[in-house]
């Protein structure tokens, strides 16, 4: 049985969703993008939802809240 998923964030642009998705995957937080738009037609109407398992929601939020900018040169 697939665990219940919840929406972590909604994006207007595929590129933004892919960046956040990549960050979660690097931290081993499984996630799924749900396209509620007409993206194949080049129209983002309903946004792109990034969903995680309900059990991973707290960890996913912590991953996205982490600020690594001080580690950059």
ChimeraX attribute file (.defattr): number of C-alpha atoms within 10 A of each C-alpha:
attribute: neighborCount
match mode: 1-to-1
recipient: residues
	/A:1	3
	/A:2	5
	/A:3	9
	/A:4	10
	/A:5	16
	/A:6	17
	/A:7	17
	/A:8	17
	/A:9	15
	/A:10	18
	/A:11	18
	/A:12	15
	/A:13	13
	/A:14	15
	/A:15	10
	/A:16	13
	/A:17	18
	/A:18	15
	/A:19	11
	/A:20	16
	/A:21	18
	/A:22	15
	/A:23	14
	/A:24	19
	/A:25	13
	/A:26	10
	/A:27	11
	/A:28	10
	/A:29	17
	/A:30	15
	/A:31	22
	/A:32	14
	/A:33	18
	/A:34	13
	/A:35	18
	/A:36	13
	/A:37	16
	/A:38	12
	/A:39	15
	/A:40	8
	/A:41	7
	/A:42	8
	/A:43	12
	/A:44	17
	/A:45	12
	/A:46	14
	/A:47	20
	/A:48	23
	/A:49	21
	/A:50	21
	/A:51	22
	/A:52	24
	/A:53	19
	/A:54	14
	/A:55	12
	/A:56	16
	/A:57	18
	/A:58	12
	/A:59	14
	/A:60	23
	/A:61	13
	/A:62	10
	/A:63	16
	/A:64	11
	/A:65	9
	/A:66	8
	/A:67	9
	/A:68	7
	/A:69	7
	/A:70	6
	/A:71	6
	/A:72	5
	/A:73	4
